[in-house]
Amino acid sequence: MTIQRSSSIYVGLAGETAPGRPVQSGLYRMAVGDDRWEKLTHGLPEEPTIRAIATHPEEAGTIYVGTQHGPYRSTDHGEHWEKLDIADHGLPVWSLSFDPHDGKVLYAGYENCEIFRCDDGGEHWQQLPVTVRFPEVTVAPGANPAKRVLGLAVNPANRDEVYGAIEVGGVIRSLDGGEHWENMSHGQYVNDDTVDMHGVLVGRWRPGTVFAIGRAGLFSSTDQGGHWASARLEPLNPKGQTYCRDIREVPGDPKTIWVAAGAGFQSDVGVLFRSKDGGSSWTRVDMGVKPKTTMFAIAFDERQPKRMHCATSGGEVFASQDGGESWTERPLPAGATQVYAMGCA
C-alpha cells in the first residue's frame, strides 16, 4: 500500500556572488500545516546556496534545486540528493523551469547568461546557444556585471516558445525551443533599472500575454514580448518604482496572478500584489500581518491551490490555507535570512 505523504514547503537561502558580499546558505523543509523547519543536507554541497527550486509537475516527491555547483535532484521529498551530470562552466544556477506539459523537459539558467536544457528528467543536458546582443548597460559602482538568468518560462500553449529574464539585460525569447534567441527589451532600455529583470511568466488567460518583473516594477506585453507597458503597481520607493522579485499564476486559475515585491533588494517593506483579471489590474493585498523585509518568493500547492506560501528575504515565511485571504507566520529559524527560492510539493 502506498502512503500518501502530505505536501511540504521548501525554502532556499543564498546571496550575491559579488566579492565582499555576505552569503547565507541552506535548504529548509516544513510539512504543510506544521511549524517546524528541518535543514536538508544529505547529498547536497557543503553550505549549499539555493537560488532556484523546481518541483516536478507529475511526481510529488521529485524536487530539483539550483546550487553554486549546478543542479541537484531528490526523488524522496528532499531526504536524499544527487548531483546531476551536466557539463557546465562551474557557475551558479539561478533558475529552473519545467515544460508545463512534459515533466521530462527542464531548463536551467546560469550566471553569465548560460541556459541548459534536458529532455529526459535531468540525465542528459545540452547547452543552448544564447548569443543575443544586450542593450548598452551602464553598471553602477559596486554592482555585479554578470548576466544572470533569473527566470525562465515556457508557454503552456506552445512548448517551443521560451522566455528568459536576465539580470541585467532584459527579456530574451526563443521560438524554437531554445535553438535561437533574441532580445525583446531594446525598446525598454532607459537605464539599468528597466532591464534588470528578475522573473517572467507567460499568461494562460489571454494568448500572447507575457509578464516580466524586475527592479523597476511589473511590465506586460500582449504580443509575445514585442512591446511592453508598465503595469503601474503602487510605488514603494522614492524613485516611484516597485521592486518585484517573484510572479506566480494560481494553478488551475489563470485569471489570478500574484507578485512578490518590496521597496528594494533590501528594504523594510514586504508586499504582495494580486490580479484577478489576468493581469489587467492589480491590488495590494492586506495580509493582516506586516512583513518587515522585501517579499521575495511565492509558492502554491499544486494539489490544493488555495494552500499558498510566501517568504521575505529576511526569513519571514507566511502560510495561507484560503487562497491568500488570511495568513499565519511560519518564520525560519533565527539567522536563516537571504531567502531566494521557494517551492511546494
C-alpha positions as CSV (number, residue, x, y, z in Angstrom):
1,M,0.0,0.0,0.0
2,T,1.3,3.5,-0.9
3,I,1.2,6.0,1.9
4,Q,0.2,9.5,0.6
5,R,2.7,11.9,2.0
6,S,1.5,15.4,2.9
7,S,2.9,18.3,1.0
8,S,5.9,20.2,2.2
9,I,7.2,23.7,1.6
10,Y,10.9,24.2,0.7
11,V,12.8,27.4,1.2
12,G,16.3,28.1,-0.3
13,L,18.8,30.5,1.1
14,A,21.6,32.2,-1.0
15,G,23.2,35.5,-1.5
16,E,25.0,37.6,-4.1
17,T,28.1,36.4,-5.8
18,A,29.9,39.7,-5.9
19,P,33.1,39.9,-3.8
20,G,32.7,41.1,-0.3
21,R,29.0,40.4,0.0
22,P,27.8,38.0,2.7
23,V,26.2,34.8,1.7
24,Q,23.8,32.8,3.8
25,S,23.0,29.3,2.6
26,G,20.9,26.2,3.2
27,L,17.7,24.4,2.2
28,Y,14.8,24.1,4.7
29,R,11.7,22.0,4.6
30,M,8.5,22.1,6.6
31,A,5.4,19.9,6.2
32,V,2.3,22.0,5.3
33,G,0.3,22.7,8.4
34,D,3.3,22.2,10.7
35,D,5.5,24.9,12.2
36,R,8.9,23.1,12.5
37,W,11.6,23.6,9.9
38,E,14.2,20.9,9.0
39,K,17.5,21.8,7.4
40,L,18.2,19.4,4.5
41,T,21.8,18.3,3.8
42,H,22.1,14.7,2.7
43,G,23.9,14.7,-0.6
44,L,23.8,18.5,-1.1
45,P,27.1,20.5,-1.4
46,E,28.5,21.8,1.9
47,E,26.8,25.1,2.7
48,P,24.6,24.9,-0.5
49,T,23.4,28.3,-1.9
50,I,19.9,27.6,-3.2
51,R,18.7,30.2,-5.7
52,A,16.2,28.0,-7.6
53,I,13.7,25.3,-6.7
54,A,11.5,23.4,-9.2
55,T,9.0,20.7,-8.1
56,H,8.2,18.0,-10.6
57,P,4.7,18.7,-12.2
58,E,3.7,15.0,-12.0
59,E,5.9,13.3,-9.4
60,A,5.2,14.8,-6.0
61,G,8.4,13.6,-4.3
62,T,10.8,14.8,-7.0
63,I,12.4,18.2,-6.5
64,Y,15.2,20.0,-8.3
65,V,17.3,22.8,-6.8
66,G,19.9,25.1,-8.3
67,T,23.2,25.5,-6.3
68,Q,26.6,27.0,-6.7
69,H,27.7,23.6,-8.1
70,G,25.0,23.0,-10.6
71,P,21.5,21.4,-10.3
72,Y,20.7,18.7,-7.8
73,R,17.7,16.3,-7.6
74,S,15.8,14.5,-4.9
75,T,13.2,11.8,-5.6
76,D,12.2,11.3,-1.9
77,H,10.9,14.6,-0.8
78,G,14.3,16.0,-0.1
79,E,15.6,13.2,2.2
80,H,18.5,12.5,-0.2
81,W,20.0,14.5,-3.1
82,E,22.2,13.7,-6.1
83,K,24.2,16.0,-8.3
84,L,23.1,15.9,-11.9
85,D,25.7,15.3,-14.6
86,I,25.9,18.5,-16.5
87,A,28.9,19.8,-18.3
88,D,28.5,23.4,-17.1
89,H,31.2,26.0,-16.5
90,G,31.1,25.9,-12.7
91,L,28.9,28.9,-12.3
92,P,25.8,29.2,-10.0
93,V,22.3,28.1,-11.2
94,W,19.8,30.9,-10.7
95,S,16.6,29.5,-12.3
96,L,14.9,26.2,-13.1
97,S,11.7,25.7,-15.1
98,F,9.8,22.7,-16.5
99,D,7.9,22.4,-19.7
100,P,4.3,22.6,-18.3
101,H,3.2,19.6,-20.5
102,D,6.3,17.4,-20.2
103,G,7.9,16.7,-16.8
104,K,11.0,15.3,-18.5
105,V,11.9,18.6,-20.1
106,L,13.7,21.0,-17.8
107,Y,15.6,24.3,-18.4
108,A,18.4,25.6,-16.1
109,G,19.5,29.2,-16.2
110,Y,23.0,30.2,-15.1
111,E,25.2,33.2,-14.4
112,N,26.8,34.7,-17.5
113,C,23.6,34.1,-19.5
114,E,24.0,30.4,-20.0
115,I,20.9,28.2,-20.5
116,F,20.9,24.4,-20.5
117,R,18.1,22.0,-21.4
118,C,17.4,18.4,-20.7
119,D,14.7,16.1,-22.3
120,D,14.9,13.1,-20.0
121,G,14.3,14.3,-16.5
122,G,17.8,15.5,-15.8
123,E,20.0,12.7,-17.1
124,H,21.5,14.4,-20.2
125,W,21.9,18.2,-20.8
126,Q,22.8,20.4,-23.7
127,Q,23.9,24.0,-23.6
128,L,21.7,26.2,-25.7
129,P,23.3,28.8,-28.0
130,V,22.3,32.1,-26.3
131,T,24.0,34.7,-28.5
132,V,21.8,37.7,-28.0
133,R,23.1,41.2,-28.0
134,F,22.1,43.2,-25.0
135,P,21.4,46.9,-24.8
136,E,24.3,49.1,-23.6
137,V,24.0,48.7,-19.9
138,T,26.0,51.1,-17.6
139,V,26.9,49.2,-14.5
140,A,26.8,51.3,-11.3
141,P,29.9,51.2,-9.0
142,G,29.8,48.1,-6.8
143,A,27.2,46.3,-9.0
144,N,27.7,42.8,-10.4
145,P,28.0,42.9,-14.2
146,A,27.3,39.2,-14.7
147,K,24.3,38.5,-16.9
148,R,22.3,36.1,-14.8
149,V,19.2,34.1,-16.0
150,L,16.9,34.8,-13.0
151,G,13.8,33.4,-14.6
152,L,12.7,31.0,-17.3
153,A,9.2,30.3,-18.6
154,V,7.7,28.1,-21.3
155,N,4.5,29.0,-23.0
156,P,1.9,26.4,-21.9
157,A,0.2,26.6,-25.3
158,N,3.4,26.3,-27.3
159,R,6.4,24.5,-25.8
160,D,8.8,25.9,-28.4
161,E,8.2,29.5,-27.1
162,V,10.6,30.1,-24.2
163,Y,11.4,33.3,-22.3
164,G,14.3,34.2,-20.1
165,A,14.6,37.1,-17.6
166,I,18.1,38.5,-17.5
167,E,19.8,40.5,-14.7
168,V,21.0,42.9,-16.0
169,G,19.8,42.6,-19.7
170,G,16.1,42.4,-20.1
171,V,13.9,39.7,-21.6
172,I,15.1,37.2,-24.2
173,R,12.9,34.9,-26.3
174,S,13.2,31.7,-28.3
175,L,10.5,30.4,-30.7
176,D,12.2,27.1,-31.4
177,G,12.8,25.5,-28.0
178,G,16.0,27.4,-27.3
179,E,17.9,26.9,-30.5
180,H,17.8,30.6,-31.3
181,W,17.3,33.6,-29.0
182,E,16.5,37.3,-29.4
183,N,16.4,40.2,-27.0
184,M,13.0,41.6,-26.6
185,S,14.0,44.6,-24.5
186,H,15.9,47.0,-26.7
187,G,12.9,49.4,-26.8
188,Q,12.7,49.2,-23.0
189,Y,16.2,50.4,-22.3
190,V,16.3,53.7,-20.4
191,N,18.8,52.8,-17.7
192,D,19.8,49.7,-15.7
193,D,16.5,49.7,-13.8
194,T,14.3,48.9,-16.8
195,V,16.3,45.9,-18.0
196,D,17.2,44.5,-14.5
197,M,14.8,41.6,-14.8
198,H,14.0,39.0,-12.0
199,G,11.3,36.8,-13.5
200,V,9.0,36.1,-16.4
201,L,5.5,34.5,-16.8
202,V,3.6,33.5,-19.8
203,G,-0.1,34.2,-19.1
204,R,-2.6,31.5,-19.8
205,W,-5.7,33.7,-19.8
206,R,-5.0,35.8,-22.9
207,P,-2.9,34.3,-25.7
208,G,0.2,36.4,-26.4
209,T,0.4,37.8,-22.9
210,V,3.8,37.8,-21.2
211,F,4.7,39.4,-17.8
212,A,8.2,40.4,-16.7
213,I,9.2,41.6,-13.3
214,G,12.3,43.5,-12.2
215,R,13.9,46.3,-10.3
216,A,11.7,48.9,-11.9
217,G,8.4,47.0,-11.4
218,L,6.0,44.8,-13.4
219,F,5.7,45.0,-17.2
220,S,3.3,43.3,-19.5
221,S,3.2,42.5,-23.2
222,T,0.3,41.4,-25.4
223,D,2.4,40.5,-28.4
224,Q,4.8,37.9,-27.1
225,G,7.3,40.4,-25.8
226,G,7.3,42.7,-28.9
227,H,6.1,45.7,-26.9
228,W,5.9,46.3,-23.2
229,A,3.9,48.5,-20.9
230,S,4.2,49.2,-17.2
231,A,1.5,47.7,-15.0
232,R,1.8,50.7,-12.7
233,L,1.8,49.0,-9.4
234,E,1.6,51.1,-6.3
235,P,5.1,52.7,-6.0
236,L,7.0,51.5,-2.9
237,N,10.3,53.6,-3.1
238,P,11.3,57.2,-3.6
239,K,12.0,56.6,-7.3
240,G,8.3,55.9,-7.7
241,Q,9.1,52.2,-8.5
242,T,8.1,48.8,-7.1
243,Y,10.9,46.3,-6.7
244,C,9.4,42.9,-7.9
245,R,11.0,39.6,-7.2
246,D,8.5,36.8,-8.0
247,I,5.4,36.3,-10.1
248,R,3.1,33.2,-10.0
249,E,-0.2,32.2,-11.5
250,V,-2.6,30.3,-9.3
251,P,-2.7,26.6,-10.5
252,G,-6.0,26.0,-12.3
253,D,-7.0,29.6,-12.1
254,P,-5.2,31.6,-14.9
255,K,-7.1,34.8,-14.1
256,T,-5.4,35.1,-10.7
257,I,-1.8,36.1,-10.6
258,W,0.4,37.1,-7.6
259,V,3.5,39.3,-7.4
260,A,6.1,39.4,-4.5
261,A,7.5,42.9,-4.1
262,G,9.2,45.5,-1.9
263,A,10.9,48.8,-1.9
264,G,14.3,47.4,-3.0
265,F,16.6,44.4,-2.8
266,Q,17.0,45.0,0.9
267,S,14.1,47.0,2.4
268,D,11.8,47.2,5.4
269,V,8.7,46.8,3.1
270,G,7.3,43.5,2.0
271,V,4.2,43.4,-0.2
272,L,2.0,41.1,-2.2
273,F,0.1,42.3,-5.2
274,R,-2.8,40.3,-6.8
275,S,-4.6,40.4,-10.1
276,K,-8.0,38.7,-10.5
277,D,-8.5,39.6,-14.2
278,G,-5.5,38.0,-15.9
279,G,-3.2,41.0,-15.2
280,S,-5.3,43.9,-16.4
281,S,-5.5,45.4,-12.9
282,W,-3.6,44.9,-9.7
283,T,-4.3,45.4,-6.0
284,R,-2.0,45.5,-3.0
285,V,-3.1,42.7,-0.6
286,D,-3.8,43.3,3.0
287,M,-2.2,40.3,4.6
288,G,-3.3,41.1,8.2
289,V,0.4,40.9,9.1
290,K,3.2,43.3,8.2
291,P,6.3,41.8,6.6
292,K,9.5,43.5,7.8
293,T,11.6,42.8,4.7
294,T,11.2,42.6,0.9
295,M,8.8,39.9,-0.2
296,F,11.0,37.5,-2.3
297,A,9.1,34.3,-3.2
298,I,5.7,32.7,-3.6
299,A,4.7,29.0,-3.9
300,F,1.5,27.1,-4.4
301,D,0.5,23.6,-3.5
302,E,-0.4,22.2,-7.0
303,R,-2.8,19.6,-5.5
304,Q,-4.6,22.2,-3.3
305,P,-4.0,25.6,-4.9
306,K,-5.7,27.5,-2.0
307,R,-2.7,26.5,0.0
308,M,0.0,29.1,-0.7
309,H,3.1,30.4,1.0
310,C,5.3,33.4,0.6
311,A,8.7,34.4,2.1
312,T,10.7,37.6,2.6
313,S,14.4,38.0,2.1
314,G,14.8,38.3,5.9
315,G,13.5,34.8,6.6
316,E,9.9,35.5,7.3
317,V,7.5,32.8,5.9
318,F,3.8,33.2,5.8
319,A,1.2,30.5,5.1
320,S,-2.4,30.7,3.8
321,Q,-5.0,28.0,3.6
322,D,-7.7,30.1,1.9
323,G,-6.0,31.5,-1.3
324,G,-4.4,34.4,0.4
325,E,-7.4,35.8,2.3
326,S,-5.7,35.2,5.6
327,W,-2.1,34.5,6.7
328,T,-0.2,33.0,9.6
329,E,3.5,33.3,10.3
330,R,5.9,30.4,9.9
331,P,9.3,32.1,10.4
332,L,12.5,30.3,9.5
333,P,15.0,29.6,12.4
334,A,16.9,32.6,13.8
335,G,19.7,33.7,11.5
336,A,18.2,32.0,8.4
337,T,18.0,35.0,6.1
338,Q,18.7,35.8,2.4
339,V,15.7,33.8,1.1
340,Y,15.9,33.3,-2.7
341,A,13.7,30.5,-3.7
342,M,10.6,28.6,-2.6
343,G,8.6,25.5,-3.7
344,C,5.8,23.2,-2.6
345,A,5.5,19.5,-3.3
